[in-house]
Amino acid sequence: MLTNIMYVTIHVTDQDRALEFYTDGLGLEKRLDIPGPDGRFLTVGVPDGTVRILNLANEIVLPTVPTADESCCCT
């Protein structure tokens, strides 16, 4: 049975913008902000709460919509 959640990971394209949204917009507090060789480790959480939201920088690649020529159609 699940008894505790420590981190929830959310991939974001802009960590500074995400930090502003979670702190100024939602009222969460910054917990950790550690730069490292593989990127920035940034977490936010509810004041006095135990769950942390981990904001990982990640380039989001959106799927492309196939054109009519690329679609698989029955002929």
C-alpha positions as a Markdown table, in Angstrom:
| # | Residue | x | y | z |
|---|---|---|---|---|
| 1 | Met | 0.0 | 0.0 | 0.0 |
| 2 | Leu | 1.2 | 3.5 | -0.9 |
| 3 | Thr | 1.9 | 5.5 | 2.3 |
| 4 | Asn | 3.9 | 8.5 | 1.1 |
| 5 | Ile | 4.8 | 10.5 | -2.0 |
| 6 | Met | 8.0 | 12.5 | -1.9 |
| 7 | Tyr | 8.4 | 13.9 | -5.4 |
| 8 | Val | 6.2 | 14.5 | -8.4 |
| 9 | Thr | 8.1 | 15.2 | -11.6 |
| 10 | Ile | 6.9 | 17.7 | -14.2 |
| 11 | His | 8.9 | 18.4 | -17.3 |
| 12 | Val | 9.0 | 22.1 | -18.2 |
| 13 | Thr | 10.6 | 24.1 | -21.0 |
| 14 | Asp | 11.5 | 27.1 | -18.8 |
| 15 | Gln | 12.3 | 26.5 | -15.1 |
| 16 | Asp | 12.3 | 30.2 | -14.2 |
| 17 | Arg | 8.9 | 30.7 | -15.6 |
| 18 | Ala | 7.6 | 27.5 | -13.9 |
| 19 | Leu | 9.1 | 28.7 | -10.6 |
| 20 | Glu | 7.3 | 32.0 | -11.0 |
| 21 | Phe | 4.0 | 30.3 | -11.8 |
| 22 | Tyr | 4.2 | 27.9 | -8.9 |
| 23 | Thr | 5.3 | 30.4 | -6.3 |
| 24 | Asp | 3.6 | 33.7 | -7.4 |
| 25 | Gly | 0.6 | 32.1 | -9.0 |
| 26 | Leu | -0.2 | 29.1 | -6.8 |
| 27 | Gly | 1.4 | 30.1 | -3.6 |
| 28 | Leu | 3.9 | 27.2 | -3.3 |
| 29 | Glu | 7.3 | 27.8 | -1.9 |
| 30 | Lys | 10.7 | 27.1 | -3.4 |
| 31 | Arg | 12.3 | 24.2 | -1.6 |
| 32 | Leu | 15.5 | 23.3 | -3.6 |
| 33 | Asp | 17.3 | 25.1 | -6.4 |
| 34 | Ile | 20.6 | 23.5 | -7.1 |
| 35 | Pro | 22.6 | 24.0 | -10.3 |
| 36 | Gly | 24.5 | 21.0 | -11.5 |
| 37 | Pro | 26.5 | 19.7 | -14.5 |
| 38 | Asp | 23.5 | 17.9 | -15.8 |
| 39 | Gly | 21.1 | 20.7 | -15.3 |
| 40 | Arg | 19.2 | 22.5 | -12.5 |
| 41 | Phe | 17.4 | 20.5 | -9.7 |
| 42 | Leu | 14.4 | 22.7 | -8.8 |
| 43 | Thr | 11.6 | 21.7 | -6.4 |
| 44 | Val | 8.6 | 23.6 | -5.0 |
| 45 | Gly | 6.0 | 22.5 | -2.5 |
| 46 | Val | 3.1 | 23.5 | -0.4 |
| 47 | Pro | 4.2 | 25.3 | 2.8 |
| 48 | Asp | 4.6 | 22.8 | 5.6 |
| 49 | Gly | 3.8 | 20.0 | 3.2 |
| 50 | Thr | 5.9 | 16.9 | 2.5 |
| 51 | Val | 5.3 | 16.5 | -1.3 |
| 52 | Arg | 7.7 | 18.3 | -3.6 |
| 53 | Ile | 7.1 | 19.1 | -7.2 |
| 54 | Leu | 10.3 | 18.5 | -9.2 |
| 55 | Asn | 10.5 | 20.8 | -12.3 |
| 56 | Leu | 12.9 | 19.3 | -14.8 |
| 57 | Ala | 14.0 | 21.3 | -17.8 |
| 58 | Asn | 13.2 | 19.2 | -20.9 |
| 59 | Glu | 12.7 | 20.2 | -24.5 |
| 60 | Ile | 9.2 | 19.1 | -25.4 |
| 61 | Val | 8.8 | 17.6 | -28.8 |
| 62 | Leu | 5.2 | 17.8 | -30.0 |
| 63 | Pro | 4.0 | 15.0 | -32.3 |
| 64 | Thr | 3.4 | 16.0 | -35.9 |
| 65 | Val | 0.1 | 15.4 | -37.5 |
| 66 | Pro | 0.4 | 13.3 | -40.7 |
| 67 | Thr | -0.6 | 14.9 | -43.9 |
| 68 | Ala | -3.1 | 13.2 | -46.2 |
| 69 | Asp | -0.3 | 11.7 | -48.2 |
| 70 | Glu | 1.3 | 10.2 | -45.1 |
| 71 | Ser | -2.0 | 8.9 | -43.6 |
| 72 | Cys | -2.7 | 5.2 | -43.8 |
| 73 | Cys | -6.0 | 5.0 | -45.8 |
| 74 | Cys | -7.9 | 2.1 | -47.3 |
| 75 | Thr | -8.1 | 2.3 | -51.1 |
